[in-house]
Amino acid sequence: KLTLSIFGVTLNSDLSESEYNLAAKVYREIKNYYLYIYEKRVSELTIDDFE
């Protein structure tokens, strides 16, 4: 939904072909960044964070 809202639409079918390709790229970049910050956060956890 975040990626679609960047383009001001609610459905994939509302995107033109060029917008769809760009939306797919934006989605991958958002996903990769999320995974990066998640892995960074998890790597900094200690046993005390689970108690």
mmJSON file of the N, C-alpha and C atoms, coordinates in Angstrom:
{"data_MODEL":{"atom_site":{
"group_PDB":["ATOM","ATOM","ATOM","ATOM","ATOM","ATOM","ATOM","ATOM","ATOM","ATOM","ATOM","ATOM","ATOM","ATOM","ATOM","ATOM","ATOM","ATOM","ATOM","ATOM","ATOM","ATOM","ATOM","ATOM","ATOM","ATOM","ATOM","ATOM","ATOM","ATOM","ATOM","ATOM","ATOM","ATOM","ATOM","ATOM","ATOM","ATOM","ATOM","ATOM","ATOM","ATOM","ATOM","ATOM","ATOM","ATOM","ATOM","ATOM","ATOM","ATOM","ATOM","ATOM","ATOM","ATOM","ATOM","ATOM","ATOM","ATOM","ATOM","ATOM","ATOM","ATOM","ATOM","ATOM","ATOM","ATOM","ATOM","ATOM","ATOM","ATOM","ATOM","ATOM","ATOM","ATOM","ATOM","ATOM","ATOM","ATOM","ATOM","ATOM","ATOM","ATOM","ATOM","ATOM","ATOM","ATOM","ATOM","ATOM","ATOM","ATOM","ATOM","ATOM","ATOM","ATOM","ATOM","ATOM","ATOM","ATOM","ATOM","ATOM","ATOM","ATOM","ATOM","ATOM","ATOM","ATOM","ATOM","ATOM","ATOM","ATOM","ATOM","ATOM","ATOM","ATOM","ATOM","ATOM","ATOM","ATOM","ATOM","ATOM","ATOM","ATOM","ATOM","ATOM","ATOM","ATOM","ATOM","ATOM","ATOM","ATOM","ATOM","ATOM","ATOM","ATOM","ATOM","ATOM","ATOM","ATOM","ATOM","ATOM","ATOM","ATOM","ATOM","ATOM","ATOM","ATOM","ATOM","ATOM","ATOM","ATOM","ATOM","ATOM","ATOM"],
"id":[1,2,3,4,5,6,7,8,9,10,11,12,13,14,15,16,17,18,19,20,21,22,23,24,25,26,27,28,29,30,31,32,33,34,35,36,37,38,39,40,41,42,43,44,45,46,47,48,49,50,51,52,53,54,55,56,57,58,59,60,61,62,63,64,65,66,67,68,69,70,71,72,73,74,75,76,77,78,79,80,81,82,83,84,85,86,87,88,89,90,91,92,93,94,95,96,97,98,99,100,101,102,103,104,105,106,107,108,109,110,111,112,113,114,115,116,117,118,119,120,121,122,123,124,125,126,127,128,129,130,131,132,133,134,135,136,137,138,139,140,141,142,143,144,145,146,147,148,149,150,151,152,153],
"type_symbol":["N","C","C","N","C","C","N","C","C","N","C","C","N","C","C","N","C","C","N","C","C","N","C","C","N","C","C","N","C","C","N","C","C","N","C","C","N","C","C","N","C","C","N","C","C","N","C","C","N","C","C","N","C","C","N","C","C","N","C","C","N","C","C","N","C","C","N","C","C","N","C","C","N","C","C","N","C","C","N","C","C","N","C","C","N","C","C","N","C","C","N","C","C","N","C","C","N","C","C","N","C","C","N","C","C","N","C","C","N","C","C","N","C","C","N","C","C","N","C","C","N","C","C","N","C","C","N","C","C","N","C","C","N","C","C","N","C","C","N","C","C","N","C","C","N","C","C","N","C","C","N","C","C"],
"label_atom_id":["N","CA","C","N","CA","C","N","CA","C","N","CA","C","N","CA","C","N","CA","C","N","CA","C","N","CA","C","N","CA","C","N","CA","C","N","CA","C","N","CA","C","N","CA","C","N","CA","C","N","CA","C","N","CA","C","N","CA","C","N","CA","C","N","CA","C","N","CA","C","N","CA","C","N","CA","C","N","CA","C","N","CA","C","N","CA","C","N","CA","C","N","CA","C","N","CA","C","N","CA","C","N","CA","C","N","CA","C","N","CA","C","N","CA","C","N","CA","C","N","CA","C","N","CA","C","N","CA","C","N","CA","C","N","CA","C","N","CA","C","N","CA","C","N","CA","C","N","CA","C","N","CA","C","N","CA","C","N","CA","C","N","CA","C","N","CA","C","N","CA","C","N","CA","C","N","CA","C"],
"label_alt_id":[null,null,null,null,null,null,null,null,null,null,null,null,null,null,null,null,null,null,null,null,null,null,null,null,null,null,null,null,null,null,null,null,null,null,null,null,null,null,null,null,null,null,null,null,null,null,null,null,null,null,null,null,null,null,null,null,null,null,null,null,null,null,null,null,null,null,null,null,null,null,null,null,null,null,null,null,null,null,null,null,null,null,null,null,null,null,null,null,null,null,null,null,null,null,null,null,null,null,null,null,null,null,null,null,null,null,null,null,null,null,null,null,null,null,null,null,null,null,null,null,null,null,null,null,null,null,null,null,null,null,null,null,null,null,null,null,null,null,null,null,null,null,null,null,null,null,null,null,null,null,null,null,null],
"label_comp_id":["LYS","LYS","LYS","LEU","LEU","LEU","THR","THR","THR","LEU","LEU","LEU","SER","SER","SER","ILE","ILE","ILE","PHE","PHE","PHE","GLY","GLY","GLY","VAL","VAL","VAL","THR","THR","THR","LEU","LEU","LEU","ASN","ASN","ASN","SER","SER","SER","ASP","ASP","ASP","LEU","LEU","LEU","SER","SER","SER","GLU","GLU","GLU","SER","SER","SER","GLU","GLU","GLU","TYR","TYR","TYR","ASN","ASN","ASN","LEU","LEU","LEU","ALA","ALA","ALA","ALA","ALA","ALA","LYS","LYS","LYS","VAL","VAL","VAL","TYR","TYR","TYR","ARG","ARG","ARG","GLU","GLU","GLU","ILE","ILE","ILE","LYS","LYS","LYS","ASN","ASN","ASN","TYR","TYR","TYR","TYR","TYR","TYR","LEU","LEU","LEU","TYR","TYR","TYR","ILE","ILE","ILE","TYR","TYR","TYR","GLU","GLU","GLU","LYS","LYS","LYS","ARG","ARG","ARG","VAL","VAL","VAL","SER","SER","SER","GLU","GLU","GLU","LEU","LEU","LEU","THR","THR","THR","ILE","ILE","ILE","ASP","ASP","ASP","ASP","ASP","ASP","PHE","PHE","PHE","GLU","GLU","GLU"],
"label_asym_id":["A","A","A","A","A","A","A","A","A","A","A","A","A","A","A","A","A","A","A","A","A","A","A","A","A","A","A","A","A","A","A","A","A","A","A","A","A","A","A","A","A","A","A","A","A","A","A","A","A","A","A","A","A","A","A","A","A","A","A","A","A","A","A","A","A","A","A","A","A","A","A","A","A","A","A","A","A","A","A","A","A","A","A","A","A","A","A","A","A","A","A","A","A","A","A","A","A","A","A","A","A","A","A","A","A","A","A","A","A","A","A","A","A","A","A","A","A","A","A","A","A","A","A","A","A","A","A","A","A","A","A","A","A","A","A","A","A","A","A","A","A","A","A","A","A","A","A","A","A","A","A","A","A"],
"label_entity_id":["1","1","1","1","1","1","1","1","1","1","1","1","1","1","1","1","1","1","1","1","1","1","1","1","1","1","1","1","1","1","1","1","1","1","1","1","1","1","1","1","1","1","1","1","1","1","1","1","1","1","1","1","1","1","1","1","1","1","1","1","1","1","1","1","1","1","1","1","1","1","1","1","1","1","1","1","1","1","1","1","1","1","1","1","1","1","1","1","1","1","1","1","1","1","1","1","1","1","1","1","1","1","1","1","1","1","1","1","1","1","1","1","1","1","1","1","1","1","1","1","1","1","1","1","1","1","1","1","1","1","1","1","1","1","1","1","1","1","1","1","1","1","1","1","1","1","1","1","1","1","1","1","1"],
"label_seq_id":[1,1,1,2,2,2,3,3,3,4,4,4,5,5,5,6,6,6,7,7,7,8,8,8,9,9,9,10,10,10,11,11,11,12,12,12,13,13,13,14,14,14,15,15,15,16,16,16,17,17,17,18,18,18,19,19,19,20,20,20,21,21,21,22,22,22,23,23,23,24,24,24,25,25,25,26,26,26,27,27,27,28,28,28,29,29,29,30,30,30,31,31,31,32,32,32,33,33,33,34,34,34,35,35,35,36,36,36,37,37,37,38,38,38,39,39,39,40,40,40,41,41,41,42,42,42,43,43,43,44,44,44,45,45,45,46,46,46,47,47,47,48,48,48,49,49,49,50,50,50,51,51,51],
"pdbx_PDB_ins_code":[null,null,null,null,null,null,null,null,null,null,null,null,null,null,null,null,null,null,null,null,null,null,null,null,null,null,null,null,null,null,null,null,null,null,null,null,null,null,null,null,null,null,null,null,null,null,null,null,null,null,null,null,null,null,null,null,null,null,null,null,null,null,null,null,null,null,null,null,null,null,null,null,null,null,null,null,null,null,null,null,null,null,null,null,null,null,null,null,null,null,null,null,null,null,null,null,null,null,null,null,null,null,null,null,null,null,null,null,null,null,null,null,null,null,null,null,null,null,null,null,null,null,null,null,null,null,null,null,null,null,null,null,null,null,null,null,null,null,null,null,null,null,null,null,null,null,null,null,null,null,null,null,null],
"Cartn_x":[0.812,0.0,0.855,1.974,2.846,3.323,3.775,4.272,3.174,1.982,0.878,0.521,0.563,0.209,1.22,2.458,3.456,3.001,2.327,1.849,0.41,-0.202,-1.547,-2.637,-2.399,-3.399,-3.639,-4.689,-4.977,-4.854,-4.813,-4.71,-3.541,-2.895,-1.82,-2.319,-3.553,-4.101,-4.282,-4.212,-4.326,-3.003,-1.932,-0.619,-0.418,0.255,0.662,1.827,2.207,3.289,4.595,4.902,6.152,6.072,4.901,4.726,4.839,4.308,4.36,5.813,6.613,8.028,8.748,8.461,9.07,8.564,7.274,6.701,7.361,7.627,8.295,9.692,10.394,11.736,11.657,10.708,10.539,10.217,9.33,8.96,10.197,11.01,12.226,13.163,13.302,14.187,13.665,12.356,11.76,11.945,11.682,11.822,13.262,14.21,15.62,16.055,15.589,15.936,15.326,14.068,13.413,14.2,14.573,15.334,16.686,17.316,18.599,18.45,17.462,17.329,16.84,16.042,15.599,16.795,17.609,18.778,19.757,19.907,20.786,20.268,18.968,18.374,18.529,18.247,18.35,19.796,20.739,22.145,22.627,21.937,22.334,21.626,20.724,20.015,20.953,20.692,21.448,20.464,20.978,20.128,19.234,19.717,18.925,17.651,17.655,16.467,15.328,15.636,14.623,14.137,14.653,14.251,13.236],
"Cartn_y":[-1.196,0.0,1.26,1.21,2.382,2.751,1.755,2.024,2.59,2.016,2.523,3.952,4.256,5.612,6.642,6.229,7.135,7.613,6.725,7.048,7.565,7.652,8.202,7.286,5.971,4.998,3.978,3.185,2.154,0.741,0.614,-0.697,-0.735,-1.894,-2.051,-1.743,-2.113,-1.917,-0.443,0.441,1.879,2.493,1.723,2.213,1.987,2.918,2.684,1.685,1.195,0.207,0.79,2.025,2.63,2.899,3.315,3.524,2.2,1.135,-0.18,-0.617,-0.435,-0.818,0.007,1.296,2.149,1.766,1.46,1.054,-0.233,-1.16,-2.406,-2.111,-1.179,-0.797,-0.126,0.792,1.482,0.471,-0.493,-1.521,-2.307,-2.725,-3.487,-2.66,-1.377,-0.52,-0.334,-0.144,-0.021,-1.326,-2.446,-3.754,-3.993,-3.706,-3.914,-3.024,-1.775,-0.876,-1.374,-1.811,-2.345,-3.54,-4.455,-5.628,-5.224,-4.224,-3.736,-3.199,-2.323,-1.74,-2.784,-3.752,-4.828,-5.675,-6.094,-6.913,-6.151,-4.856,-4.035,-4.01,-3.809,-3.768,-5.112,-6.193,-7.527,-7.822,-7.408,-7.694,-6.952,-5.884,-5.11,-5.557,-6.517,-7.005,-7.82,-7.778,-8.594,-9.481,-10.396,-11.29,-10.498,-9.372,-8.542,-8.014,-7.88,-7.395,-8.413,-9.665,-10.719,-11.066,-10.393,-10.689,-9.707],
"Cartn_z":[0.0,0.0,0.0,0.696,0.745,-0.654,-1.397,-2.745,-3.63,-3.549,-4.368,-3.984,-2.696,-2.263,-2.766,-2.979,-3.55,-4.925,-5.647,-6.993,-6.991,-5.823,-5.724,-6.234,-6.165,-6.61,-5.503,-5.677,-4.681,-5.246,-6.564,-7.197,-8.173,-8.28,-9.263,-10.666,-10.947,-12.293,-12.642,-11.66,-11.917,-12.383,-12.34,-12.762,-14.255,-14.91,-16.299,-16.268,-17.439,-17.482,-16.939,-17.313,-16.821,-15.318,-14.838,-13.4,-12.654,-13.249,-12.613,-12.427,-13.464,-13.368,-12.307,-12.253,-11.233,-9.843,-9.731,-8.444,-7.949,-8.859,-8.473,-7.935,-8.575,-8.114,-6.745,-6.574,-5.292,-4.196,-4.501,-3.526,-3.087,-4.044,-3.709,-2.833,-3.143,-2.352,-0.929,-0.78,0.556,1.327,0.662,1.306,1.751,0.878,1.218,2.373,2.391,3.488,4.802,4.755,5.954,6.491,5.605,6.044,6.63,6.04,6.548,7.974,8.201,9.542,10.544,10.096,10.98,11.412,10.446,10.763,11.653,11.41,12.247,13.676,13.836,15.175,15.88,15.184,15.777,16.174,15.361,15.666,16.913,17.281,18.458,19.734,19.628,20.809,21.693,22.968,23.915,24.665,25.44,26.218,27.171,27.646,28.562,27.909,26.598,25.896,25.921,26.263,26.264,27.661,28.658,30.035,30.536],
"occupancy":[1.0,1.0,1.0,1.0,1.0,1.0,1.0,1.0,1.0,1.0,1.0,1.0,1.0,1.0,1.0,1.0,1.0,1.0,1.0,1.0,1.0,1.0,1.0,1.0,1.0,1.0,1.0,1.0,1.0,1.0,1.0,1.0,1.0,1.0,1.0,1.0,1.0,1.0,1.0,1.0,1.0,1.0,1.0,1.0,1.0,1.0,1.0,1.0,1.0,1.0,1.0,1.0,1.0,1.0,1.0,1.0,1.0,1.0,1.0,1.0,1.0,1.0,1.0,1.0,1.0,1.0,1.0,1.0,1.0,1.0,1.0,1.0,1.0,1.0,1.0,1.0,1.0,1.0,1.0,1.0,1.0,1.0,1.0,1.0,1.0,1.0,1.0,1.0,1.0,1.0,1.0,1.0,1.0,1.0,1.0,1.0,1.0,1.0,1.0,1.0,1.0,1.0,1.0,1.0,1.0,1.0,1.0,1.0,1.0,1.0,1.0,1.0,1.0,1.0,1.0,1.0,1.0,1.0,1.0,1.0,1.0,1.0,1.0,1.0,1.0,1.0,1.0,1.0,1.0,1.0,1.0,1.0,1.0,1.0,1.0,1.0,1.0,1.0,1.0,1.0,1.0,1.0,1.0,1.0,1.0,1.0,1.0,1.0,1.0,1.0,1.0,1.0,1.0],
"B_iso_or_equiv":[0.0,0.0,0.0,0.0,0.0,0.0,0.0,0.0,0.0,0.0,0.0,0.0,0.0,0.0,0.0,0.0,0.0,0.0,0.0,0.0,0.0,0.0,0.0,0.0,0.0,0.0,0.0,0.0,0.0,0.0,0.0,0.0,0.0,0.0,0.0,0.0,0.0,0.0,0.0,0.0,0.0,0.0,0.0,0.0,0.0,0.0,0.0,0.0,0.0,0.0,0.0,0.0,0.0,0.0,0.0,0.0,0.0,0.0,0.0,0.0,0.0,0.0,0.0,0.0,0.0,0.0,0.0,0.0,0.0,0.0,0.0,0.0,0.0,0.0,0.0,0.0,0.0,0.0,0.0,0.0,0.0,0.0,0.0,0.0,0.0,0.0,0.0,0.0,0.0,0.0,0.0,0.0,0.0,0.0,0.0,0.0,0.0,0.0,0.0,0.0,0.0,0.0,0.0,0.0,0.0,0.0,0.0,0.0,0.0,0.0,0.0,0.0,0.0,0.0,0.0,0.0,0.0,0.0,0.0,0.0,0.0,0.0,0.0,0.0,0.0,0.0,0.0,0.0,0.0,0.0,0.0,0.0,0.0,0.0,0.0,0.0,0.0,0.0,0.0,0.0,0.0,0.0,0.0,0.0,0.0,0.0,0.0,0.0,0.0,0.0,0.0,0.0,0.0],
"pdbx_formal_charge":[null,null,null,null,null,null,null,null,null,null,null,null,null,null,null,null,null,null,null,null,null,null,null,null,null,null,null,null,null,null,null,null,null,null,null,null,null,null,null,null,null,null,null,null,null,null,null,null,null,null,null,null,null,null,null,null,null,null,null,null,null,null,null,null,null,null,null,null,null,null,null,null,null,null,null,null,null,null,null,null,null,null,null,null,null,null,null,null,null,null,null,null,null,null,null,null,null,null,null,null,null,null,null,null,null,null,null,null,null,null,null,null,null,null,null,null,null,null,null,null,null,null,null,null,null,null,null,null,null,null,null,null,null,null,null,null,null,null,null,null,null,null,null,null,null,null,null,null,null,null,null,null,null],
"auth_seq_id":[1,1,1,2,2,2,3,3,3,4,4,4,5,5,5,6,6,6,7,7,7,8,8,8,9,9,9,10,10,10,11,11,11,12,12,12,13,13,13,14,14,14,15,15,15,16,16,16,17,17,17,18,18,18,19,19,19,20,20,20,21,21,21,22,22,22,23,23,23,24,24,24,25,25,25,26,26,26,27,27,27,28,28,28,29,29,29,30,30,30,31,31,31,32,32,32,33,33,33,34,34,34,35,35,35,36,36,36,37,37,37,38,38,38,39,39,39,40,40,40,41,41,41,42,42,42,43,43,43,44,44,44,45,45,45,46,46,46,47,47,47,48,48,48,49,49,49,50,50,50,51,51,51],
"auth_comp_id":["LYS","LYS","LYS","LEU","LEU","LEU","THR","THR","THR","LEU","LEU","LEU","SER","SER","SER","ILE","ILE","ILE","PHE","PHE","PHE","GLY","GLY","GLY","VAL","VAL","VAL","THR","THR","THR","LEU","LEU","LEU","ASN","ASN","ASN","SER","SER","SER","ASP","ASP","ASP","LEU","LEU","LEU","SER","SER","SER","GLU","GLU","GLU","SER","SER","SER","GLU","GLU","GLU","TYR","TYR","TYR","ASN","ASN","ASN","LEU","LEU","LEU","ALA","ALA","ALA","ALA","ALA","ALA","LYS","LYS","LYS","VAL","VAL","VAL","TYR","TYR","TYR","ARG","ARG","ARG","GLU","GLU","GLU","ILE","ILE","ILE","LYS","LYS","LYS","ASN","ASN","ASN","TYR","TYR","TYR","TYR","TYR","TYR","LEU","LEU","LEU","TYR","TYR","TYR","ILE","ILE","ILE","TYR","TYR","TYR","GLU","GLU","GLU","LYS","LYS","LYS","ARG","ARG","ARG","VAL","VAL","VAL","SER","SER","SER","GLU","GLU","GLU","LEU","LEU","LEU","THR","THR","THR","ILE","ILE","ILE","ASP","ASP","ASP","ASP","ASP","ASP","PHE","PHE","PHE","GLU","GLU","GLU"],
"auth_asym_id":["A","A","A","A","A","A","A","A","A","A","A","A","A","A","A","A","A","A","A","A","A","A","A","A","A","A","A","A","A","A","A","A","A","A","A","A","A","A","A","A","A","A","A","A","A","A","A","A","A","A","A","A","A","A","A","A","A","A","A","A","A","A","A","A","A","A","A","A","A","A","A","A","A","A","A","A","A","A","A","A","A","A","A","A","A","A","A","A","A","A","A","A","A","A","A","A","A","A","A","A","A","A","A","A","A","A","A","A","A","A","A","A","A","A","A","A","A","A","A","A","A","A","A","A","A","A","A","A","A","A","A","A","A","A","A","A","A","A","A","A","A","A","A","A","A","A","A","A","A","A","A","A","A"],
"auth_atom_id":["N","CA","C","N","CA","C","N","CA","C","N","CA","C","N","CA","C","N","CA","C","N","CA","C","N","CA","C","N","CA","C","N","CA","C","N","CA","C","N","CA","C","N","CA","C","N","CA","C","N","CA","C","N","CA","C","N","CA","C","N","CA","C","N","CA","C","N","CA","C","N","CA","C","N","CA","C","N","CA","C","N","CA","C","N","CA","C","N","CA","C","N","CA","C","N","CA","C","N","CA","C","N","CA","C","N","CA","C","N","CA","C","N","CA","C","N","CA","C","N","CA","C","N","CA","C","N","CA","C","N","CA","C","N","CA","C","N","CA","C","N","CA","C","N","CA","C","N","CA","C","N","CA","C","N","CA","C","N","CA","C","N","CA","C","N","CA","C","N","CA","C","N","CA","C","N","CA","C"],
"pdbx_PDB_model_num":[1,1,1,1,1,1,1,1,1,1,1,1,1,1,1,1,1,1,1,1,1,1,1,1,1,1,1,1,1,1,1,1,1,1,1,1,1,1,1,1,1,1,1,1,1,1,1,1,1,1,1,1,1,1,1,1,1,1,1,1,1,1,1,1,1,1,1,1,1,1,1,1,1,1,1,1,1,1,1,1,1,1,1,1,1,1,1,1,1,1,1,1,1,1,1,1,1,1,1,1,1,1,1,1,1,1,1,1,1,1,1,1,1,1,1,1,1,1,1,1,1,1,1,1,1,1,1,1,1,1,1,1,1,1,1,1,1,1,1,1,1,1,1,1,1,1,1,1,1,1,1,1,1]
}}}
